[in-house]
Amino acid sequence: MRATINGFEMAFDDVGSGPAVVLVHGFPLCRQMWQPQAEALVAAGYRVITPDLRGFGESAPAGDCCTMADFADDIAALLEHLKIAQAVVGGMSMGGYVLLSLLQRHPQKVRAAAFIVTRADADDAAGKARRTALIEEVRNGRASVVPEAFAGLVFAPATKESKPELVRKVRDWMEVTSPQGMMAALAAIRDRESFIDRLSCMTQPAWVVGAEEDQAIPPAKSVEIAERWPQSHLLLIGGGGHMVNLEQPAEFNKGMLAFLQTLPI
């Protein structure tokens, strides 16, 4: 499906019926990463919306720069377009940063939050420098450095050996991301603010997922969110890395459904 959202054409899937769940992908990925979750949630009686963020997947870029606030406003506008007053919103990695901004800017639209292999603090100086270096590489016509940098980080070692077809599929998703989308998102990630000191003020229930073999975002960052969030449910999954929802889909889906069932109707 497609819709004009905040001046650009957004691609998204909207499947199933029931309480709405929005799943926001990470960098440099796309909505295809949520297929195992969409199937399980629809079968359990939920409506699942999976957008491609601006400049990713099949969504058009929207300018040369953007912020996490822009991504968050896009999600809010998509909910308005679909006439969904409130949804459970989950964000993986960069999608978690988008979710934090959504909670700040449009808290009334978030029924509950799911933080998936993400973090609530900002980049340190070294992290900012790495993002800036990648932006310059892409700007100079070397966009392939982004999938090269990320593809090696997102899987547990055992997954690389046992599921080469999954590794290739995820690499393919990364490689079709537009250079414009890469640069805009890298700048948004680099310049994002820290929400660490605001977590204790959040009122929505939260599900927090970390992966024990995550080489991109340490599971300690998930623990930190859960410890600071007043109503949180923490799940640490073994045998998976940054793509834990694809590496260990059965355990991931079981945990997500268990959390959703704790929410009031």
Salt bridges, closest charged atoms under 4 A:
GLU9 OE1 - ARG2 NE 3.34
ASP13 OD2 - ARG31 NE 3.12
ASP14 OD2 - ARG47 NH2 2.71
ASP52 OD2 - ARG31 NH1 2.52
GLU58 OE2 - ARG2 NH2 4.00
GLU58 OE1 - ARG31 NH2 2.82
ASP73 OD1 - ARG105 NE 2.85
ASP73 OD1 - HIS106 NE2 2.78
ASP74 OD2 - ARG54 NE 2.68
GLU80 OE2 - LYS109 NZ 2.47
ASP121 OD1 - ARG119 NE 2.76
ASP121 OD2 - LYS221 NZ 2.86
ASP123 OD2 - ARG131 NE 2.78
ASP123 OD1 - ARG192 NH1 2.94
GLU136 OE2 - ARG139 NH1 2.41
GLU137 OE1 - ARG142 NE 2.47
ASP172 OD1 - ARG168 NH2 2.85
GLU175 OE1 - ARG168 NH2 3.28
GLU175 OE2 - ARG171 NE 2.95
ASP191 OD1 - ARG190 NE 2.87
GLU193 OE1 - ARG198 NH2 2.62
ASP214 OD2 - HIS242 ND1 2.84
GLU224 OE2 - ARG228 NE 4.00
